[in-house]
Amino acid sequence: MDAQLSRSDRELLKAIYRLTRDGSFAHTGRLALSLGLTPGTVTAAVKRLDERGFLEHQPYRGVELRGPGRAAAVTAVRRHRIVERFLSDMLGYPWNEADRLAGTFEHELPQEVEERMFVALDRPSTCPHGFPIPDPDVEEIPDMPPLYALEPGDVAVVAVPGATDPEVIEFLDAMGLRPGVTVEVKEKHPFDGPVVLRVEGRDRTIGEKVANQIYVRKEQAI
């Protein structure tokens, strides 16, 4: 991880990466909202990172990452997900608390500690939420569509973001929709209607709004 980048720099690069996955530009106002910062603070940070070659800011369009910024963002995501896995597997924290706790100290870890954590965890492929831990030498993290993008007959493994509302997490848990669970789409009603899923041998029905808050990794049909 680039020692010249501060904690706030890495969080900004991660936010830009998330918001530009579809090829669009990230606007400073939206970045400020996602990071809980003032637009002025984000604008100053964007200008500084632009001057250092990590990103490019085009007036009236927004921000996009350059090669070094993209690499730094993916590296930061990798570290965050490894620390989450450590908190969950080694220290016993619930998966939905790992995201918050990882952010409190991940940026202070030496690179060698991160590497030893990864090895001690037996080189996991995903974080506790079900999202992939990227390889250290890649510039793209595998994309995961929302569950609602699936069609009848599709089979997929569930991932749930750490920032999901606690009430939604409680509902998903009652439905058996936890990170790492395999589901099959049985029905999908038209006009933004609900989807019927086979979850651990039972049919479960969830609405479009909730289904768009869950992400999936498609598998071969059963």
FENPEQUI-V306764 format. One record per backbone hydrogen bond with DSSP energy under -1.0 kcal/mol. CO is the residue of the C=O (numbers start at 1). NH is the residue of the N-H. E is the energy in kcal/mol with one decimal. If there is no record, write none. Layout:
BEGIN
[[CO NH E] [CO NH E]]
END
This chain:
BEGIN
[[2 5 -1.5] [6 10 -2.3] [7 11 -2.2] [8 12 -2.0] [9 13 -2.5] [10 14 -2.4] [11 15 -2.0] [12 16 -2.5] [13 17 -2.4] [14 18 -2.4] [15 19 -2.1] [16 20 -1.2] [20 23 -2.0] [26 63 -2.3] [27 31 -2.3] [28 32 -2.5] [29 33 -1.9] [30 34 -2.4] [31 35 -1.9] [32 36 -1.1] [32 37 -2.2] [38 42 -2.0] [39 43 -2.6] [40 44 -2.0] [41 45 -2.0] [42 46 -2.8] [43 47 -2.2] [44 48 -2.0] [45 49 -2.4] [46 50 -2.1] [47 51 -2.1] [48 52 -1.1] [49 54 -2.4] [50 53 -1.4] [54 66 -2.0] [56 64 -2.0] [58 61 -2.2] [58 62 -2.6] [62 58 -2.9] [63 26 -2.7] [64 56 -2.9] [66 70 -2.7] [67 71 -2.5] [68 72 -2.1] [69 73 -2.2] [70 74 -2.4] [71 75 -2.2] [72 76 -2.1] [73 77 -2.2] [74 78 -2.5] [75 79 -2.1] [76 80 -2.3] [77 81 -2.3] [78 82 -2.0] [79 83 -2.6] [80 84 -2.3] [81 85 -2.0] [82 86 -2.2] [83 87 -2.6] [84 88 -2.2] [85 89 -3.4] [86 90 -2.0] [86 91 -1.3] [87 93 -2.4] [94 97 -2.0] [94 98 -1.0] [97 101 -2.0] [98 102 -2.6] [99 103 -1.3] [101 104 -1.3] [102 105 -1.3] [102 106 -2.2] [105 108 -1.6] [106 109 -1.1] [110 114 -1.8] [111 115 -2.3] [112 116 -2.0] [113 117 -2.5] [114 118 -2.3] [115 119 -2.0] [116 120 -2.8] [117 121 -1.8] [118 123 -2.6] [119 122 -2.0] [125 133 -2.6] [127 130 -1.8] [129 160 -2.0] [131 127 -2.8] [135 138 -1.3] [145 216 -2.3] [146 149 -2.0] [147 150 -1.9] [151 154 -2.4] [154 185 -2.5] [155 219 -3.3] [156 183 -3.0] [157 217 -2.1] [158 180 -2.8] [159 215 -2.8] [161 164 -1.4] [165 169 -2.3] [166 170 -2.3] [167 171 -1.9] [168 172 -2.9] [169 173 -2.6] [170 174 -1.9] [171 175 -1.4] [172 177 -2.7] [173 176 -1.1] [176 178 -1.5] [178 181 -2.1] [181 158 -2.6] [183 156 -2.3] [184 198 -3.0] [185 153 -3.1] [187 196 -2.6] [194 189 -2.6] [195 206 -2.2] [196 186 -3.0] [196 187 -1.5] [197 204 -3.4] [198 184 -1.4] [199 202 -1.8] [202 199 -3.8] [204 197 -3.7] [206 195 -2.6] [207 211 -2.4] [208 212 -1.5] [210 213 -2.0] [211 148 -1.1] [214 147 -2.6] [215 159 -2.9] [217 157 -2.4]]
END
